[in-house]
């Protein structure tokens, strides 16, 4: 009997020790544990060392209080019949004070969130043109967050942020948009090149006009200097020879310059062959033409 009693005491002590050890449990930081008694919700255990009634209470599950990100991909059609894919990131976390609702209210929280996101996106994007969708990423994200905040608050979830990360149109539409953009840029570049060419042409024409004007002015000054020189020569010759007329002196000066010109041409090494009428009548005709030109010039000055 003593042996049996000792055995029973040992068993009871062992069971008590196991019960005592099994009644303590720990919960990690940023986490809560759901405690049930006979499969009925009892309480929520916070982070740290906790105690429960052995063999009666149990840890039914744990909930993370960290921010979790759910990546979704929505596909819809815009108002101008362009199919687009919209990647959306939803950042959520469990409200510590509503751990019961977060644990028991929804069987699949991620699927529920995805359904709400699809409802909001399908309610906004089909009423927008493609360009409006690109310009309204922030407004779409704000609308999704507002809807989720209202709907998920009752289930114990907080929507930290919603991000619309991209707008991806169909590949053919994207290629066509790139072609349109490239064509517009090429049109602007062509207009700029045309304007630059126009400026060059105008500047070149202005330069040529100014060059010709200066050239004409130079020729006029040259001819005036020649005439002034001839006039001076005639006056000096008349002073030396008093009975010579101006016409005779002019003819003599012209004939002298004529022969000086022939001499200068003959002294050049690479002078081409020139056929010049050298009869006395030709020289006479040349001098008469020069006199007529000088006379006409003097008449214009006096007028």
Secondary structure, DSSP 8 states (H G I E B T S, - for coil): -HHHHHHHHHHHHHHHHHHHHHTEEEE-TTEEEEEEETTEEEEEE-SEEEE--TTTEEEEEEEE-S-EEEEEEEEEE-TTS-EEEEEEEEEEEE-GGGHHHHHHT-S-HHHHHHHHHHHHHHHHGGGS-HHHHHHTHHHHHHHHHHHHHHHHHTTTEEEEEEEE---EE-HHHHHHHHHHHHHHHHHHHHHHHHHHHHHHHHHHHHHHHHHHHHHHHHHHHHHHHHHHHHHHHHHHHHHHSTT--HHHHHHHHHHHHHHHHHHHHHH-TT--------SHHHHHHHHHHHHHHHHHHHHHHH-
